[in-house]
Amino acid sequence: MAGGLEVVAVVAEAGRRAGQLRAAHYHRTTSPLSLADCVALAVADDRGEALATADPSLAAMARAEGVEVIGLPDAQGRRP
């Protein structure tokens, strides 16, 4: 761990899964997911861990994929 954060190597399978997730869930205006968002979800899912996020689009995608979400507060204190 570096500074309390774990460095995660993204293996080819997680990268492919991230691409599949983005292809299935991305929409320019209604679900603006970055590839990094999708990598985070793919890794969390692969590890069987919850995903912590304040991003509503990412939280919705995680829930749609059956991944537990830990909703973090955004700047206004709202949780996804």
DSSP file (Angstrom, degrees, kcal/mol; ACC not computed):
  #  RESIDUE AA STRUCTURE BP1 BP2  ACC     N-H-->O    O-->H-N    N-H-->O    O-->H-N    TCO  KAPPA ALPHA  PHI   PSI    X-CA   Y-CA   Z-CA
    1    1 A M              0   0    0      0, 0.0     2,-0.6     0, 0.0     5,-0.2   0.000 360.0 360.0 360.0 138.6    0.0    0.0    0.0
    2    2 A A  B >   -A    5   0A   0      3,-3.0     3,-1.6     1,-0.1     0, 0.0  -0.951 360.0 -20.6-116.3 113.2    1.2    3.5   -0.9
    3    3 A G  T 3  S-     0   0    0     -2,-0.6    -1,-0.1     1,-0.3     3,-0.1   0.816 127.2 -52.0  62.1  30.7   -0.2    6.3    1.3
    4    4 A G  T 3  S+     0   0    0      1,-0.3     2,-0.4     0, 0.0    -1,-0.3   0.394 119.0 106.6  86.7  -3.9   -3.1    4.1    2.4
    5    5 A L  B <   -A    2   0A   0     -3,-1.6    -3,-3.0     0, 0.0     2,-0.5  -0.864  66.7-130.2-109.7 143.7   -4.1    3.2   -1.1
    6    6 A E        -     0   0    0     -2,-0.4     2,-0.5    -5,-0.2    -3,-0.0  -0.784  15.3-137.2 -92.9 131.9   -3.6   -0.1   -2.7
    7    7 A V        -     0   0    0     -2,-0.5     2,-0.5     2,-0.0     0, 0.0  -0.771  22.8-162.6 -86.0 128.3   -2.0   -0.2   -6.1
    8    8 A V        -     0   0    0     -2,-0.5     2,-0.4     2,-0.0    35,-0.0  -0.956  12.4-142.4-119.1 123.8   -3.8   -2.7   -8.4
    9    9 A A        -     0   0    0     -2,-0.5     2,-0.8     1,-0.0    -2,-0.0  -0.699  20.4-135.6 -79.8 132.7   -2.3   -4.1  -11.6
   10   10 A V        -     0   0    0     -2,-0.4     2,-0.1     4,-0.0    -1,-0.0  -0.812  19.6-152.4 -93.9 114.0   -5.0   -4.4  -14.2
   11   11 A V     >  -     0   0    0     -2,-0.8     4,-2.0     1,-0.1     3,-0.4  -0.374  30.5-100.2 -81.4 165.1   -4.7   -7.8  -15.9
   12   12 A A  H  > S+     0   0    0      1,-0.2     4,-2.5     2,-0.2     5,-0.2   0.863 121.0  55.0 -55.0 -41.4   -5.9   -8.3  -19.5
   13   13 A E  H  > S+     0   0    0      1,-0.2     4,-2.6     2,-0.2    -1,-0.2   0.906 108.0  48.5 -62.7 -41.6   -9.2  -10.0  -18.4
   14   14 A A  H  > S+     0   0    0     -3,-0.4     4,-2.4     2,-0.2    -1,-0.2   0.878 111.0  52.2 -65.3 -36.4  -10.2   -7.0  -16.2
   15   15 A G  H  X S+     0   0    0     -4,-2.0     4,-1.9     2,-0.2    -2,-0.2   0.913 110.7  46.6 -64.5 -42.7   -9.3   -4.7  -19.1
   16   16 A R  H  X S+     0   0    0     -4,-2.5     4,-2.2     2,-0.2    -2,-0.2   0.919 112.4  50.3 -63.8 -43.3  -11.6   -6.7  -21.5
   17   17 A R  H  X S+     0   0    0     -4,-2.6     4,-2.7     1,-0.2    -2,-0.2   0.896 107.9  53.7 -62.5 -39.6  -14.4   -6.7  -18.9
   18   18 A A  H  X S+     0   0    0     -4,-2.4     4,-2.4     1,-0.2    -1,-0.2   0.912 108.5  49.5 -60.9 -42.5  -14.0   -2.9  -18.4
   19   19 A G  H  X S+     0   0    0     -4,-1.9     4,-2.4     2,-0.2    -1,-0.2   0.896 110.9  49.5 -63.0 -40.5  -14.5   -2.5  -22.2
   20   20 A Q  H  X S+     0   0    0     -4,-2.2     4,-2.0     2,-0.2    -2,-0.2   0.910 110.6  50.4 -64.2 -42.3  -17.6   -4.7  -22.2
   21   21 A L  H  X S+     0   0    0     -4,-2.7     4,-2.1     2,-0.2     5,-0.3   0.918 111.6  47.4 -62.3 -43.6  -19.1   -2.8  -19.3
   22   22 A R  H  X S+     0   0    0     -4,-2.4     4,-2.5     1,-0.2    -1,-0.2   0.915 111.4  50.7 -65.9 -41.6  -18.5    0.6  -21.0
   23   23 A A  H  < S+     0   0    0     -4,-2.4    -1,-0.2     1,-0.2    -2,-0.2   0.867 115.7  43.2 -62.4 -35.5  -20.0   -0.7  -24.3
   24   24 A A  H  < S+     0   0    0     -4,-2.0    -2,-0.2    -5,-0.2    -1,-0.2   0.811 128.4  23.2 -80.6 -30.4  -23.0   -2.0  -22.4
   25   25 A H  H  < S+     0   0    0     -4,-2.1    -3,-0.2    -5,-0.2    -2,-0.2   0.629  89.2 109.6-116.4 -16.8  -23.7    1.0  -20.1
   26   26 A Y     <  +     0   0    0     -4,-2.5     2,-0.3    -5,-0.3     3,-0.1  -0.396  30.4 165.6 -71.0 137.6  -22.1    4.1  -21.6
   27   27 A H  B  >  -B   31   0B   0      4,-2.0     4,-1.7    -2,-0.1     6,-0.1  -0.939  37.8-130.6-145.9 131.9  -24.3    6.9  -23.0
   28   28 A R  T  4 S+     0   0    0     -2,-0.3    -1,-0.1     1,-0.2    -2,-0.0   0.814 101.9  18.1 -51.5 -39.9  -22.9   10.4  -23.7
   29   29 A T  T  4 S+     0   0    0      2,-0.1    -1,-0.2    -3,-0.1    -3,-0.0   0.787 132.5  35.6-106.2 -33.7  -25.6   12.3  -21.9
   30   30 A T  T  4 S+     0   0    0      1,-0.2    -2,-0.2    27,-0.0    -4,-0.0   0.704 130.9  19.8 -98.4 -20.1  -27.4    9.9  -19.5
   31   31 A S  B  <  -B   27   0B   0     -4,-1.7     2,-2.0     2,-0.1    -4,-2.0  -0.491  67.4-178.3-148.5  71.1  -24.5    7.6  -18.4
   32   32 A P        +     0   0    0      0, 0.0     2,-0.4     0, 0.0    26,-0.1  -0.465  17.8 171.3 -78.4  77.5  -21.2    9.3  -18.9
   33   33 A L        -     0   0    0     -2,-2.0     2,-0.2   -11,-0.1    -2,-0.1  -0.717  23.3-143.0 -92.4 133.6  -18.9    6.6  -17.7
   34   34 A S     >  -     0   0    0     -2,-0.4     4,-1.8     1,-0.1     5,-0.1  -0.495  25.9-114.7 -85.0 162.8  -15.1    6.8  -18.2
   35   35 A L  H  > S+     0   0    0      1,-0.2     4,-2.3     2,-0.2     5,-0.2   0.863 119.7  58.2 -64.0 -33.8  -13.0    3.7  -19.0
   36   36 A A  H  > S+     0   0    0      2,-0.2     4,-2.4     1,-0.2    -1,-0.2   0.891 103.0  52.6 -62.5 -39.3  -11.4    4.3  -15.5
   37   37 A D  H  > S+     0   0    0      1,-0.2     4,-2.1     2,-0.2    -1,-0.2   0.932 110.6  47.8 -57.2 -45.9  -14.8    4.0  -13.9
   38   38 A C  H  X S+     0   0    0     -4,-1.8     4,-2.6     1,-0.2    -2,-0.2   0.847 109.2  52.4 -68.1 -35.0  -15.4    0.7  -15.7
   39   39 A V  H  X S+     0   0    0     -4,-2.3     4,-2.6     2,-0.2     5,-0.2   0.925 108.2  51.9 -64.5 -44.2  -11.9   -0.6  -14.7
   40   40 A A  H  X S+     0   0    0     -4,-2.4     4,-2.3     1,-0.2    -2,-0.2   0.913 112.7  45.1 -58.8 -43.0  -12.7    0.2  -11.1
   41   41 A L  H  X S+     0   0    0     -4,-2.1     4,-2.9     2,-0.2     5,-0.2   0.919 111.5  52.0 -67.4 -43.5  -16.0   -1.8  -11.4
   42   42 A A  H  X S+     0   0    0     -4,-2.6     4,-2.5     1,-0.2    -2,-0.2   0.909 112.6  45.6 -60.0 -42.6  -14.4   -4.7  -13.2
   43   43 A V  H  X S+     0   0    0     -4,-2.6     4,-2.0     2,-0.2    -1,-0.2   0.924 113.5  48.7 -67.9 -44.4  -11.7   -5.0  -10.5
   44   44 A A  H  X>S+     0   0    0     -4,-2.3     5,-2.7    -5,-0.2     4,-0.8   0.928 114.2  46.6 -60.4 -44.7  -14.2   -4.7   -7.6
   45   45 A D  H ><5S+     0   0    0     -4,-2.9     3,-0.9     1,-0.2    -2,-0.2   0.926 110.6  51.9 -63.8 -45.1  -16.4   -7.3   -9.2
   46   46 A D  H 3<5S+     0   0    0     -4,-2.5    -1,-0.2     1,-0.3    -2,-0.2   0.854 114.4  43.6 -59.6 -36.2  -13.5   -9.7   -9.9
   47   47 A R  H 3<5S-     0   0    0     -4,-2.0    -1,-0.3    -5,-0.1    -2,-0.2   0.545 110.2-121.7 -86.7  -8.1  -12.4   -9.4   -6.3
   48   48 A G  T <<5 +     0   0    0     -3,-0.9     2,-0.3    -4,-0.8    -3,-0.2   0.831  67.7 135.2  70.2  31.5  -16.0   -9.8   -4.9
   49   49 A E      < -     0   0    0     -5,-2.7    -1,-0.2    -6,-0.2    -2,-0.1  -0.731  59.3-102.7-111.7 159.5  -15.7   -6.4   -3.2
   50   50 A A        -     0   0    0     -2,-0.3     2,-0.5    17,-0.1    19,-0.2  -0.390  32.0-127.0 -73.2 157.4  -18.0   -3.5   -2.9
   51   51 A L  E     -c   69   0C   0     17,-2.6    19,-2.7    -2,-0.1     2,-0.5  -0.946  15.1-151.3-110.0 123.9  -17.3   -0.4   -4.9
   52   52 A A  E     +c   70   0C   0     -2,-0.5     2,-0.3    17,-0.2    19,-0.2  -0.841  34.5 143.0 -96.0 125.3  -17.1    3.0   -3.1
   53   53 A T  E     -c   71   0C   0     17,-1.9    19,-2.7    -2,-0.5    21,-0.1  -0.995  49.0-156.1-158.0 154.9  -18.1    6.0   -5.3
   54   54 A A  S    S+     0   0    0     -2,-0.3    20,-0.1    17,-0.2    -1,-0.1   0.357  70.5 106.6-106.2  -1.4  -19.9    9.3   -5.2
   55   55 A D     >  -     0   0    0      1,-0.2     4,-2.6    19,-0.0     5,-0.2  -0.703  58.6-156.7 -85.8 116.1  -20.7    9.1   -9.0
   56   56 A P  H  > S+     0   0    0      0, 0.0     4,-2.3     0, 0.0     5,-0.2   0.868  92.6  50.7 -61.0 -38.3  -24.4    8.3   -9.6
   57   57 A S  H  > S+     0   0    0      2,-0.2     4,-2.1     1,-0.2     5,-0.2   0.914 112.8  45.7 -66.4 -42.1  -23.7    6.8  -13.1
   58   58 A L  H  > S+     0   0    0      2,-0.2     4,-2.6     1,-0.2    -1,-0.2   0.906 112.8  50.6 -66.9 -41.7  -21.0    4.5  -11.8
   59   59 A A  H  X S+     0   0    0     -4,-2.6     4,-2.5     1,-0.2    -2,-0.2   0.906 110.3  50.0 -62.3 -41.6  -23.2    3.5   -8.8
   60   60 A A  H  X S+     0   0    0     -4,-2.3     4,-2.3     2,-0.2    -1,-0.2   0.912 111.7  47.8 -64.1 -42.4  -26.1    2.7  -11.1
   61   61 A M  H  X S+     0   0    0     -4,-2.1     4,-1.6     2,-0.2    -2,-0.2   0.916 111.4  50.8 -64.2 -43.0  -23.9    0.6  -13.4
   62   62 A A  H  <>S+     0   0    0     -4,-2.6     5,-3.0     1,-0.2     3,-0.3   0.934 111.7  47.0 -60.8 -46.0  -22.4   -1.3  -10.4
   63   63 A R  H ><5S+     0   0    0     -4,-2.5     3,-1.4     1,-0.2    -1,-0.2   0.899 109.3  54.0 -63.3 -39.7  -25.9   -2.0   -9.0
   64   64 A A  H 3<5S+     0   0    0     -4,-2.3    -1,-0.2     1,-0.3    -2,-0.2   0.809 109.8  48.8 -63.3 -29.0  -27.1   -3.2  -12.5
   65   65 A E  T 3<5S-     0   0    0     -4,-1.6    -1,-0.3    -3,-0.3    -2,-0.2   0.391 121.7-108.5 -91.1   1.8  -24.1   -5.6  -12.5
   66   66 A G  T < 5S+     0   0    0     -3,-1.4     2,-0.5     1,-0.3    -3,-0.2   0.716  71.5 140.9  80.7  21.1  -24.9   -6.9   -9.0
   67   67 A V      < -     0   0    0     -5,-3.0    -1,-0.3    -6,-0.2    -2,-0.1  -0.841  55.8-115.2 -99.4 131.9  -22.0   -5.2   -7.3
   68   68 A E        -     0   0    0     -2,-0.5   -17,-2.6   -19,-0.1     2,-0.4  -0.372  30.8-147.5 -63.3 140.4  -22.5   -3.8   -3.8
   69   69 A V  E     -c   51   0C   0    -19,-0.2     2,-0.7    -2,-0.1   -17,-0.2  -0.939  12.7-156.9-116.1 132.8  -22.1    0.0   -3.7
   70   70 A I  E     -c   52   0C   0    -19,-2.7   -17,-1.9    -2,-0.4     2,-0.5  -0.928  26.9-141.6-102.2 105.2  -20.8    2.1   -0.8
   71   71 A G  E     -c   53   0C   0     -2,-0.7   -17,-0.2   -19,-0.2   -19,-0.1  -0.565  15.1-161.4 -76.0 119.1  -22.3    5.5   -1.6
   72   72 A L        -     0   0    0    -19,-2.7     2,-0.1    -2,-0.5     6,-0.0  -0.744  27.1-103.0 -96.3 147.3  -19.9    8.3   -0.8
   73   73 A P        -     0   0    0      0, 0.0     6,-0.2     0, 0.0   -19,-0.1  -0.453  31.7-143.4 -71.4 140.0  -21.2   11.9   -0.3
   74   74 A D    >   -     0   0    0      4,-2.5     3,-1.9    -2,-0.1   -19,-0.0  -0.139  46.1 -73.7 -84.7-169.0  -20.7   14.3   -3.2
   75   75 A A  T 3  S+     0   0    0      1,-0.3    -1,-0.0     2,-0.1     0, 0.0   0.758 137.1  46.8 -62.1 -25.2  -20.0   18.0   -2.7
   76   76 A Q  T 3  S-     0   0    0      2,-0.1    -1,-0.3     0, 0.0     3,-0.1   0.357 121.4-106.2 -96.7   4.4  -23.6   18.7   -1.6
   77   77 A G  S <  S+     0   0    0     -3,-1.9     2,-0.2     1,-0.3    -2,-0.1   0.506  74.0 140.1  86.4   4.2  -23.6   15.7    0.7
   78   78 A R        -     0   0    0     -5,-0.1    -4,-2.5   -24,-0.0    -1,-0.3  -0.584  39.7-149.4 -82.6 143.7  -25.8   13.5   -1.5
   79   79 A R              0   0    0     -2,-0.2   -25,-0.1    -6,-0.2    -8,-0.1  -0.902 360.0 360.0-112.1 141.6  -25.0    9.8   -1.9
   80   80 A P              0   0    0      0, 0.0   -26,-0.1     0, 0.0    -1,-0.1   0.513 360.0 360.0 -72.7 360.0  -25.7    7.8   -5.0
